[in-house]
Amino acid sequence: MQPQTQKFPQLQTIDPSSMALFLDFDGTLVEFAQTPEGVTVPNRLTDILQRLDLHLNGAIALISGRTLKSLANLVDMPLNMAGSHGAEWQHPNGIPYSQSIAHPSFLAIKNQLLNYANCHNLIAEDKGDAIAIHYRQAPAQQQQLDDYIADTLKSEDPKEIRVIRGNCVREIQIAGSDKGVAIARFMSKPPFYGRRAIFIGDDTTDEDGFAWVNDNGGISIKVGDGPSCAQQRLSNTGEVLAFLTMKVAQLEKQEERTDESTQPGTCTHR
């Protein structure tokens, strides 16, 4: 059953004060655009993220397939972030880190795919140990692109190089880093450690994160339709923002009650 807008009966009981919140970006917090850098980040979203960061004591992170540079250009605030499906990560105001995974033939594969994208007027993102090829502006090229990728990788071990089939994008990456790995890395350290992981995402690229959250007592939330291992559903980015707004309100109400109970002169009756 789909949750009702702004009511979310299945998600209402999540205790916001104990959660560690992980959020995909494109298709989850913002609508897709024709080009990766063409998305619009509403002021309302920035306000919600700032308030969640404050009331969760920093236990919130963006987990995106974008590079950290691309993500930081769109989200103009200090925040925990993982980019390139977990191959890059950064804490607020900290030094960005990246995980490089050696593979003898990936550079040649990446160059082939970059050349293909250029020759077919497709948008390609070089992410170091991964390459994303977007065909949103040319959806008729999907099958041809898939065939070319399959032919390029036919001699490669699928356990070493994998293809992620996202929404109007194909990402080819060296195996060993994914959104589940990214969430696990954050959850092993403060302020995330000991909290309950909540991960919201919309695409096949988020399934690794859903699986890790499911296996570790958290709550996974899929945005939109389609098969998924996620436990719960939200319909669209509007419902995601409404859900996050609800959690902000709950957090602020909890803090108001705590402040009132600690005011001088407060009497406790037993």
Secondary structure, DSSP 8 states (H G I E B T S, - for coil): ----TTT-TTTTT--GGGEEEEE--BTTTB---SSGGG----HHHHHHHHHHHHHTTT-EEEE-SS-HHHHHHHS-S--EEEEGGGTEEE-TTS--EE-----TTHHHHHHHHHHHHHHTT-EEEE-SSEEEEE-TT-GGGHHHHHHHHHHHTTTS-TTTEEEEEETTEEEEEETT--HHHHHHHHHTSTTTTTSEEEEEE-SGGGHHHHHHHHHTT-EEEEESSS----SEEE-SHHHHHHHHHHHHHHHHHHHHHHHHHTSTT-----
